[in-house]
Amino acid sequence: MNELRDGDQQAGGASEIFGETIFSYTTEQAVEDGLLVRVPAELSRQPIYLTRALFELVEVPAGMEGSQDLTGRLADVVSAARLAFSGGDREDRMRTNIRVILRGHGTVEVWGVIDGVGLTLMLPEDY
């Protein structure tokens, strides 16, 4: 599998297969629209995004504010994703084996996809 590095390569490769692009939606637009949430830069040098549905599970549940914080919960999810991507086939840009225990929600299954923009983490139903 060839790694796509920027929008021009993505569009060029896709147009060869599917024809002219009739609509595109950027990561930046998804962040502006609230569909994706960017993980703070202090947790990762590379861009990491969570879908809104996953982010809502990661947010600190009511009543747990004193014992949990958002940064720590985000760090747990990022660490689990890093561990999942550290093994296996380096060419495989998707992982469906990420499990995170989030207090208040139990074990949550998370999928991760690396593309030309960064890593996007999501719930399976977000894919």
Secondary structure by P-SEA (a helix, b strand, c coil): ccccccaaaaaaaaaaccccccccccaaaaaaacccccccccccccbbbbcaaaaaaacccccccccccaaaaaaaaaaaaaaaaccccccccccccbbbbcccccbbbbbbbbccccbbbbccccc
